[in-house]
Structure formats: structure tokens, C-alpha cells
């Protein structure tokens, strides 16, 4: 008896299946409709460009709030907005510099853009560590190319020297 009653309760119930199938179709249709609406709205947004009132840019230029300039390609015009409502604050206003006492040979020197002066000895010259291609590290000007400096190579074999025939500016290592 127990087994027979359990089997009866487990019988296939088509009404429950058809209800969930109908609900699933409705949800799928709603999702498809929403996707279609979103796609068409996205396409519309891509096509339309924001439009400023006709006199917006000329008013900004006339009021000194913007000016016309060329972009880095030197062809594209662009409107550069000027921030005029900001007040310039002195960065050194809250800084109190101490009483600077410089040692012998040094002088109190103020530097533009710095808040406090420095002790500087005008007789001490410090050469920059990197001087560029000046010949101080073995470089020499090319005899064949203007504005070219040639430096020693680290060739294992004899260098190929530049000539008017080979078009080289400097000595190079031979090809192996």
C-alpha cells in the first residue's frame, strides 16, 4: 500500500510543466525585446552628437573664458577653456624662513620660485656629470655627416672606417 500511494504521487503532471514553459517563453521574449530596445538606443546615441547653442563658443571667446588654438598636428582647431575664477595663492605665504648665516665665502642668494634663500659660494663651479656628446668621453665629430658624433666601438676585429662610398657616418664593426 505504501509503495502504491507513493507512485501515484510521482505521476507526471503536465499542467506544471506547461506553466513553467509558458513562463520561460514570456521571460525569453521580454529579454529579447529589451535587448532590441537597448541596441537601437545605443545606435541612436552613437549617431547623435551633442550640439552647443550657436553662440556658445563665440560668447566664451568674447568673455575671455576661452581661446582658439591649433592641436599638436597644427591643423585641428580646438577651443581651450581658461580658468578665470581661481585666485592665485602664494605658495610661500605660510612659510617663515629662518635667519640664514652663511659661512665665509658664501653669500645669501635668493632663487626665483623658491621660498627661502640659500648659501651659495660663487667661486665653486660644479660641472654637470653628463655633458652629452662633446668629445670629453672619446667622441669625435663625423667627417662625413654633419651634426653626428662618433664614439669608440667595441669591435673584436678591425673596424670598417666610413668612406664616401659606403655611406657610413662612423666606424662600425665588420659583419660576421
PALUMNU-751179 format. One record per residue (C-alpha): residue in three letters; x, y, z; residue number from 0. Coordinates in Angstrom, 1 decimal. Layout:
REM residues N
<rest=ALA	x=X	y=Y	z=Z	nr=NUM>
...
REM end
This chain:
REM residues 176
<rest=UNK	x=0.0	y=0.0	z=0.0	nr=0>
<rest=UNK	x=2.8	y=2.5	z=0.9	nr=1>
<rest=UNK	x=4.6	y=1.9	z=-2.4	nr=2>
<rest=UNK	x=1.5	y=2.1	z=-4.5	nr=3>
<rest=UNK	x=0.5	y=5.5	z=-2.9	nr=4>
<rest=UNK	x=4.0	y=6.9	z=-3.5	nr=5>
<rest=UNK	x=3.9	y=6.0	z=-7.2	nr=6>
<rest=UNK	x=0.6	y=7.8	z=-7.6	nr=7>
<rest=UNK	x=2.0	y=11.0	z=-6.2	nr=8>
<rest=UNK	x=5.1	y=10.8	z=-8.5	nr=9>
<rest=UNK	x=3.0	y=10.6	z=-11.7	nr=10>
<rest=UNK	x=3.8	y=13.1	z=-14.5	nr=11>
<rest=UNK	x=1.9	y=16.3	z=-14.1	nr=12>
<rest=UNK	x=1.8	y=18.2	z=-17.5	nr=13>
<rest=UNK	x=0.0	y=21.2	z=-16.1	nr=14>
<rest=UNK	x=3.0	y=22.2	z=-14.0	nr=15>
<rest=UNK	x=5.4	y=21.7	z=-16.9	nr=16>
<rest=UNK	x=3.3	y=23.7	z=-19.4	nr=17>
<rest=UNK	x=3.0	y=26.6	z=-16.9	nr=18>
<rest=UNK	x=6.8	y=26.9	z=-16.4	nr=19>
<rest=UNK	x=7.3	y=26.5	z=-20.2	nr=20>
<rest=UNK	x=4.9	y=29.4	z=-20.9	nr=21>
<rest=UNK	x=6.6	y=31.5	z=-18.2	nr=22>
<rest=UNK	x=10.0	y=30.7	z=-19.8	nr=23>
<rest=UNK	x=8.8	y=31.8	z=-23.2	nr=24>
<rest=UNK	x=7.5	y=35.0	z=-21.8	nr=25>
<rest=UNK	x=10.7	y=35.8	z=-20.0	nr=26>
<rest=UNK	x=12.7	y=35.0	z=-23.1	nr=27>
<rest=UNK	x=10.5	y=37.2	z=-25.2	nr=28>
<rest=UNK	x=10.9	y=40.1	z=-22.7	nr=29>
<rest=UNK	x=14.6	y=39.7	z=-22.7	nr=30>
<rest=UNK	x=14.8	y=39.7	z=-26.5	nr=31>
<rest=UNK	x=12.6	y=42.8	z=-26.6	nr=32>
<rest=UNK	x=14.8	y=44.6	z=-24.0	nr=33>
<rest=UNK	x=18.0	y=43.6	z=-25.9	nr=34>
<rest=UNK	x=16.5	y=45.0	z=-29.1	nr=35>
<rest=UNK	x=15.5	y=48.3	z=-27.4	nr=36>
<rest=UNK	x=18.9	y=48.7	z=-25.8	nr=37>
<rest=UNK	x=20.7	y=48.0	z=-29.1	nr=38>
<rest=UNK	x=18.6	y=50.6	z=-31.0	nr=39>
<rest=UNK	x=19.1	y=53.2	z=-28.2	nr=40>
<rest=UNK	x=22.8	y=52.6	z=-28.2	nr=41>
<rest=UNK	x=22.9	y=53.1	z=-32.0	nr=42>
<rest=UNK	x=20.9	y=56.3	z=-31.7	nr=43>
<rest=UNK	x=23.3	y=57.6	z=-29.0	nr=44>
<rest=UNK	x=26.3	y=56.9	z=-31.2	nr=45>
<rest=UNK	x=24.8	y=58.8	z=-34.2	nr=46>
<rest=UNK	x=23.8	y=61.9	z=-32.3	nr=47>
<rest=UNK	x=26.5	y=64.4	z=-31.2	nr=48>
<rest=UNK	x=26.0	y=67.0	z=-28.5	nr=49>
<rest=UNK	x=25.2	y=70.3	z=-30.1	nr=50>
<rest=UNK	x=26.0	y=73.6	z=-28.3	nr=51>
<rest=UNK	x=23.9	y=76.7	z=-28.9	nr=52>
<rest=UNK	x=25.0	y=78.6	z=-32.0	nr=53>
<rest=UNK	x=26.6	y=81.5	z=-30.0	nr=54>
<rest=UNK	x=28.1	y=79.4	z=-27.2	nr=55>
<rest=UNK	x=31.7	y=79.4	z=-28.4	nr=56>
<rest=UNK	x=31.8	y=83.0	z=-29.6	nr=57>
<rest=UNK	x=30.4	y=84.1	z=-26.2	nr=58>
<rest=UNK	x=33.1	y=82.2	z=-24.4	nr=59>
<rest=UNK	x=35.8	y=83.7	z=-26.5	nr=60>
<rest=UNK	x=34.3	y=87.2	z=-26.2	nr=61>
<rest=UNK	x=34.1	y=86.9	z=-22.4	nr=62>
<rest=UNK	x=37.8	y=85.8	z=-22.2	nr=63>
<rest=UNK	x=36.8	y=82.3	z=-20.9	nr=64>
<rest=UNK	x=38.3	y=80.5	z=-23.9	nr=65>
<rest=UNK	x=40.5	y=81.0	z=-26.9	nr=66>
<rest=UNK	x=41.1	y=79.2	z=-30.2	nr=67>
<rest=UNK	x=44.2	y=77.2	z=-30.7	nr=68>
<rest=UNK	x=45.7	y=74.5	z=-33.0	nr=69>
<rest=UNK	x=46.2	y=71.0	z=-31.8	nr=70>
<rest=UNK	x=49.6	y=69.4	z=-31.9	nr=71>
<rest=UNK	x=49.1	y=68.3	z=-35.5	nr=72>
<rest=UNK	x=49.0	y=72.1	z=-36.4	nr=73>
<rest=UNK	x=45.8	y=71.5	z=-38.4	nr=74>
<rest=UNK	x=42.9	y=70.8	z=-36.0	nr=75>
<rest=UNK	x=41.3	y=73.8	z=-34.4	nr=76>
<rest=UNK	x=40.4	y=73.4	z=-30.7	nr=77>
<rest=UNK	x=38.8	y=75.6	z=-28.1	nr=78>
<rest=UNK	x=40.9	y=76.0	z=-25.0	nr=79>
<rest=UNK	x=38.9	y=76.9	z=-21.9	nr=80>
<rest=UNK	x=40.5	y=79.3	z=-19.5	nr=81>
<rest=UNK	x=40.0	y=79.0	z=-15.7	nr=82>
<rest=UNK	x=39.3	y=82.6	z=-14.7	nr=83>
<rest=UNK	x=37.5	y=82.1	z=-11.4	nr=84>
<rest=UNK	x=40.5	y=80.7	z=-9.5	nr=85>
<rest=UNK	x=42.6	y=83.1	z=-7.3	nr=86>
<rest=UNK	x=46.3	y=82.6	z=-7.3	nr=87>
<rest=UNK	x=47.6	y=81.6	z=-3.8	nr=88>
<rest=UNK	x=51.2	y=82.4	z=-2.9	nr=89>
<rest=UNK	x=52.7	y=79.0	z=-2.0	nr=90>
<rest=UNK	x=55.3	y=80.7	z=0.3	nr=91>
<rest=UNK	x=52.6	y=82.7	z=2.3	nr=92>
<rest=UNK	x=52.6	y=80.3	z=5.2	nr=93>
<rest=UNK	x=56.4	y=79.7	z=5.3	nr=94>
<rest=UNK	x=58.7	y=81.6	z=7.6	nr=95>
<rest=UNK	x=62.4	y=81.4	z=6.6	nr=96>
<rest=UNK	x=64.9	y=81.3	z=9.3	nr=97>
<rest=UNK	x=67.8	y=83.8	z=9.8	nr=98>
<rest=UNK	x=70.3	y=82.4	z=7.4	nr=99>
<rest=UNK	x=74.0	y=82.8	z=8.5	nr=100>
<rest=UNK	x=76.3	y=81.7	z=5.6	nr=101>
<rest=UNK	x=79.9	y=80.6	z=6.3	nr=102>
<rest=UNK	x=82.9	y=82.5	z=4.9	nr=103>
<rest=UNK	x=83.0	y=82.7	z=1.1	nr=104>
<rest=UNK	x=79.3	y=82.0	z=0.8	nr=105>
<rest=UNK	x=76.5	y=84.6	z=0.1	nr=106>
<rest=UNK	x=72.8	y=84.6	z=0.8	nr=107>
<rest=UNK	x=71.2	y=84.0	z=-2.6	nr=108>
<rest=UNK	x=67.5	y=84.1	z=-3.4	nr=109>
<rest=UNK	x=66.3	y=81.9	z=-6.2	nr=110>
<rest=UNK	x=63.1	y=82.7	z=-8.2	nr=111>
<rest=UNK	x=60.4	y=80.2	z=-7.4	nr=112>
<rest=UNK	x=61.9	y=79.2	z=-4.1	nr=113>
<rest=UNK	x=60.5	y=80.4	z=-0.7	nr=114>
<rest=UNK	x=63.7	y=80.7	z=1.2	nr=115>
<rest=UNK	x=67.3	y=81.8	z=0.2	nr=116>
<rest=UNK	x=70.3	y=79.6	z=0.0	nr=117>
<rest=UNK	x=74.0	y=79.9	z=0.9	nr=118>
<rest=UNK	x=75.9	y=79.9	z=-2.3	nr=119>
<rest=UNK	x=79.7	y=80.2	z=-3.0	nr=120>
<rest=UNK	x=80.1	y=81.8	z=-6.4	nr=121>
<rest=UNK	x=83.7	y=80.6	z=-6.6	nr=122>
<rest=UNK	x=82.7	y=76.9	z=-6.6	nr=123>
<rest=UNK	x=81.9	y=75.6	z=-10.1	nr=124>
<rest=UNK	x=80.3	y=72.2	z=-10.4	nr=125>
<rest=UNK	x=80.4	y=70.7	z=-13.8	nr=126>
<rest=UNK	x=77.4	y=68.6	z=-14.8	nr=127>
<rest=UNK	x=78.2	y=64.8	z=-14.7	nr=128>
<rest=UNK	x=76.6	y=64.3	z=-18.0	nr=129>
<rest=UNK	x=77.7	y=66.7	z=-20.7	nr=130>
<rest=UNK	x=76.5	y=64.9	z=-23.8	nr=131>
<rest=UNK	x=78.4	y=64.3	z=-27.0	nr=132>
<rest=UNK	x=81.2	y=66.8	z=-26.6	nr=133>
<rest=UNK	x=84.2	y=64.7	z=-27.2	nr=134>
<rest=UNK	x=85.1	y=64.6	z=-23.5	nr=135>
<rest=UNK	x=84.5	y=60.8	z=-23.4	nr=136>
<rest=UNK	x=86.2	y=59.8	z=-26.6	nr=137>
<rest=UNK	x=83.6	y=61.0	z=-29.1	nr=138>
<rest=UNK	x=84.6	y=63.0	z=-32.2	nr=139>
<rest=UNK	x=82.6	y=64.7	z=-34.9	nr=140>
<rest=UNK	x=82.0	y=62.7	z=-38.0	nr=141>
<rest=UNK	x=84.0	y=63.8	z=-41.0	nr=142>
<rest=UNK	x=81.2	y=62.6	z=-43.4	nr=143>
<rest=UNK	x=77.9	y=63.6	z=-41.7	nr=144>
<rest=UNK	x=77.1	y=67.0	z=-40.2	nr=145>
<rest=UNK	x=75.8	y=67.1	z=-36.6	nr=146>
<rest=UNK	x=76.9	y=63.4	z=-35.9	nr=147>
<rest=UNK	x=79.3	y=62.4	z=-33.2	nr=148>
<rest=UNK	x=81.2	y=59.1	z=-33.4	nr=149>
<rest=UNK	x=82.2	y=57.1	z=-30.4	nr=150>
<rest=UNK	x=84.7	y=54.2	z=-30.0	nr=151>
<rest=UNK	x=83.3	y=50.8	z=-30.9	nr=152>
<rest=UNK	x=83.9	y=47.5	z=-29.0	nr=153>
<rest=UNK	x=84.7	y=45.5	z=-32.2	nr=154>
<rest=UNK	x=86.7	y=42.3	z=-31.8	nr=155>
<rest=UNK	x=88.0	y=42.7	z=-35.3	nr=156>
<rest=UNK	x=89.3	y=45.7	z=-37.2	nr=157>
<rest=UNK	x=86.7	y=48.5	z=-37.6	nr=158>
<rest=UNK	x=85.2	y=49.4	z=-41.0	nr=159>
<rest=UNK	x=86.0	y=53.1	z=-41.4	nr=160>
<rest=UNK	x=83.5	y=55.4	z=-43.0	nr=161>
<rest=UNK	x=84.0	y=56.5	z=-46.6	nr=162>
<rest=UNK	x=82.1	y=58.4	z=-49.2	nr=163>
<rest=UNK	x=81.4	y=55.1	z=-51.0	nr=164>
<rest=UNK	x=79.9	y=53.1	z=-48.1	nr=165>
<rest=UNK	x=77.7	y=55.9	z=-46.8	nr=166>
<rest=UNK	x=78.6	y=55.4	z=-43.2	nr=167>
<rest=UNK	x=78.9	y=58.3	z=-40.8	nr=168>
<rest=UNK	x=81.1	y=56.5	z=-38.2	nr=169>
<rest=UNK	x=83.3	y=53.4	z=-37.9	nr=170>
<rest=UNK	x=81.4	y=50.2	z=-37.4	nr=171>
<rest=UNK	x=82.2	y=46.6	z=-36.6	nr=172>
<rest=UNK	x=82.6	y=44.3	z=-39.6	nr=173>
<rest=UNK	x=79.7	y=41.9	z=-40.3	nr=174>
<rest=UNK	x=80.5	y=38.3	z=-39.4	nr=175>
REM end
